[in-house]
Amino acid sequence: MRFLICVLVFCAASGAVSAQAEPANPELAAELVVIHSLDQDGRMEWMRIRKEHDGRVPHAVHEEFWSVQNKLDEANTARIAAIIAEHGWPGRSMVGEDGARTVFLVVQHAPLERQEEYLPLLEAAVASGEAEAWQLAMLTDRVLVRNDLPQRYGSQYRNDPETGERVYLPMEDPDGLDARRAAIGLPPLDDDSH
């Protein structure tokens, strides 16, 4: 699902600098800063490579890049799994806004089985104010799309290669989309910057 990376990069970049209270676990928060770089720096490089090749990256370059990034993703996923096993879902009070966002981003790049396992934990974190509603929407939609089901919140799209415009992946009950988004605190799809 490489075409969804641009959504994640935007969400990561939009909150990269934020005022935060001191996290309850500053050591873990500091470790998550490193994991964030491992997760996002390569993806930013991929965006640069795509732009350099006008979106038509040679197969050999694609394969080489993703073989390295996939190994980083596996290592990041393993570490986040260990953190979650020890602490539960690390929310903003434990690891700060940036640390909590990093956990979400790594899970977004994890295998489907991990995403399905962690979805209820993220849902509980959102309900308790420890994570952002847009994260729940994106992970929910990612799990649905990866299971060949229509998305629920309209967070998953690709860019049309000819026009560059967003093409949303199939959605369940499109007429009820904005009501579902409002129910978890998201703006109408037309107003959404995530």
Phi, psi and omega per residue, in radians:
M1 nan 0.796 -3.064
R2 -1.102 -0.399 -3.108
F3 -1.244 -0.150 -3.141
L4 -1.640 -0.085 -3.077
I5 -1.023 -0.677 -3.082
C6 -1.034 -0.587 3.098
V7 -1.105 -0.785 -3.106
L8 -1.189 -0.711 3.135
V9 -1.075 -0.752 3.123
F10 -1.079 -0.791 -3.122
C11 -1.121 -0.681 3.116
A12 -1.155 -0.775 -3.090
A13 -1.205 -0.573 -3.070
S14 -1.175 -0.348 -3.132
G15 -2.138 0.359 -3.037
A16 -1.122 -0.520 3.125
V17 -2.085 2.001 -3.122
S18 -2.546 2.579 3.051
A19 -1.352 2.290 -3.077
Q20 -2.355 2.631 2.940
A21 -1.322 2.751 3.117
E22 -1.078 2.181 3.141
P23 -1.212 2.657 3.134
A24 -1.127 -0.482 -3.134
N25 -2.164 1.399 -3.065
P26 -1.132 -0.517 3.110
E27 -1.141 -0.786 3.111
L28 -1.153 -0.697 3.093
A29 -1.027 -0.725 3.130
A30 -1.157 -0.693 3.089
E31 -1.098 -0.649 -3.138
L32 -1.195 -0.454 3.034
V33 -1.077 -0.755 3.110
V34 -1.138 -0.786 3.134
I35 -1.081 -0.672 3.105
H36 -1.014 -0.799 3.120
S37 -1.070 -0.763 3.125
L38 -1.078 -0.624 -3.121
D39 -1.340 -0.762 -2.961
Q40 -1.695 -0.542 -3.091
D41 -1.039 -0.763 3.103
G42 -1.113 -0.683 -3.133
R43 -1.177 -0.617 3.056
M44 -1.154 -0.688 3.083
E45 -1.101 -0.699 3.109
W46 -1.060 -0.719 3.107
M47 -1.076 -0.706 3.098
R48 -1.107 -0.760 3.129
I49 -1.087 -0.800 3.125
R50 -1.038 -0.760 3.139
K51 -1.116 -0.744 3.132
E52 -1.034 -0.573 -3.115
H53 -1.807 0.301 -3.118
D54 0.889 0.661 3.090
G55 1.411 -0.041 -3.107
R56 -1.999 1.271 -3.078
V57 -1.282 2.280 3.094
P58 -0.993 2.531 -3.062
H59 -0.959 -0.783 -3.099
A60 -1.093 -0.698 3.116
V61 -1.157 -0.765 3.107
H62 -1.004 -0.876 -3.097
E63 -1.098 -0.769 -3.120
E64 -1.120 -0.809 -3.121
F65 -1.056 -0.892 -3.032
W66 -1.280 -0.399 3.053
S67 -1.149 -0.661 3.094
V68 -1.261 -0.857 -3.097
Q69 -1.102 -0.669 3.126
N70 -1.107 -0.633 3.074
K71 -1.152 -0.720 3.065
L72 -1.082 -0.746 3.125
D73 -1.071 -0.716 3.121
E74 -1.088 -0.781 3.125
A75 -1.128 -0.766 3.110
N76 -1.078 -0.755 -3.138
T77 -1.094 -0.734 3.130
A78 -1.085 -0.739 -3.135
R79 -1.184 -0.741 3.111
I80 -1.120 -0.660 3.093
A81 -1.055 -0.740 3.118
A82 -1.141 -0.708 3.118
I83 -1.104 -0.795 -3.141
I84 -1.136 -0.685 3.113
A85 -1.067 -0.623 -3.111
E86 -1.456 -0.704 -2.969
H87 -1.999 -0.141 -2.907
G88 1.371 -2.956 -3.138
W89 -1.178 2.074 -3.135
P90 -1.304 1.862 -3.125
G91 -1.585 -3.102 -3.041
R92 -1.099 -0.573 3.132
S93 -1.229 -0.520 3.134
M94 -1.398 -0.785 -2.985
V95 -2.197 0.148 -3.131
G96 1.381 2.953 -3.133
E97 -1.019 -0.831 -3.077
D98 -1.179 -0.686 3.098
G99 -1.126 -0.757 3.117
A100 -1.102 -0.688 3.113
R101 -1.126 -0.666 3.127
T102 -1.087 -0.768 3.118
V103 -1.006 -0.827 3.116
F104 -1.016 -0.826 -3.094
L105 -1.076 -0.744 3.129
V106 -1.118 -0.726 3.114
V107 -1.124 -0.629 3.080
Q108 -1.043 -0.471 -3.112
H109 -1.762 0.108 -3.094
A110 -1.468 2.908 3.043
P111 -1.061 2.699 -3.097
L112 -0.935 -0.720 -3.106
E113 -1.038 -0.713 3.103
R114 -1.174 -0.740 3.132
Q115 -1.037 -0.770 3.129
E116 -1.129 -0.675 3.131
E117 -1.127 -0.700 -3.028
Y118 -1.581 -0.217 -3.120
L119 -0.965 -0.814 3.107
P120 -1.110 -0.565 3.103
L121 -1.166 -0.727 3.093
L122 -1.157 -0.692 3.103
E123 -1.020 -0.776 3.114
A124 -1.149 -0.660 3.118
A125 -1.125 -0.694 3.090
V126 -1.132 -0.781 -3.123
A127 -1.066 -0.546 -3.123
S128 -1.655 0.084 3.109
G129 1.424 0.234 -3.111
E130 -1.624 -0.149 3.125
A131 -2.558 2.913 -3.061
E132 -1.583 2.523 -3.141
A133 -1.067 -0.632 -3.133
W134 -1.112 -0.521 3.094
Q135 -1.153 -0.756 3.101
L136 -1.081 -0.761 3.122
A137 -1.051 -0.807 -3.105
M138 -1.156 -0.749 -3.137
L139 -1.205 -0.704 3.079
T140 -1.013 -0.873 -3.137
D141 -1.118 -0.695 3.129
R142 -1.056 -0.780 3.130
V143 -1.111 -0.781 3.138
L144 -1.072 -0.858 -3.101
V145 -1.082 -0.729 3.140
R146 -1.182 -0.334 3.045
N147 -1.680 0.279 -3.141
D148 1.019 0.662 3.088
L149 -2.040 2.747 3.106
P150 -1.179 2.493 3.113
Q151 -1.257 2.827 -3.065
R152 -1.792 -0.593 -2.968
Y153 -2.001 -0.024 3.080
G154 1.335 0.519 -3.119
S155 -1.639 -0.209 -3.028
Q156 -1.886 2.190 -3.135
Y157 -2.640 2.985 2.986
R158 -2.250 2.882 3.064
N159 -1.727 2.271 3.104
D160 -1.065 2.195 -3.088
P161 -1.119 -0.442 -3.132
E162 -1.462 -0.785 -3.033
T163 -1.797 -0.346 -3.071
G164 1.365 -0.023 -3.114
E165 -1.355 2.681 3.070
R166 -1.152 2.361 2.992
V167 -2.163 1.890 -3.105
Y168 -1.254 2.442 3.060
L169 -1.232 2.792 -3.060
P170 -0.894 2.492 -3.113
M171 -2.141 2.536 3.013
E172 -1.330 2.507 3.078
D173 0.614 1.225 -3.104
P174 -0.958 -0.557 -3.137
D175 -1.171 -0.453 3.137
G176 -1.685 0.112 -3.056
L177 -0.997 -0.915 -3.071
D178 -1.144 -0.552 3.080
A179 -1.176 -0.711 3.098
R180 -1.135 -0.711 3.117
R181 -1.121 -0.762 3.140
A182 -1.086 -0.616 -3.111
A183 -1.094 -0.442 3.093
I184 -1.914 0.224 3.028
G185 1.548 0.369 3.111
L186 -1.778 2.634 3.095
P187 -1.274 2.929 3.029
P188 -0.975 2.656 -3.057
L189 -0.974 -0.689 -3.125
D190 -1.121 -0.379 -3.128
D191 -1.706 -0.062 -2.957
D192 -1.370 2.300 3.068
S193 -1.756 -0.082 3.097
H194 -1.628 nan nan
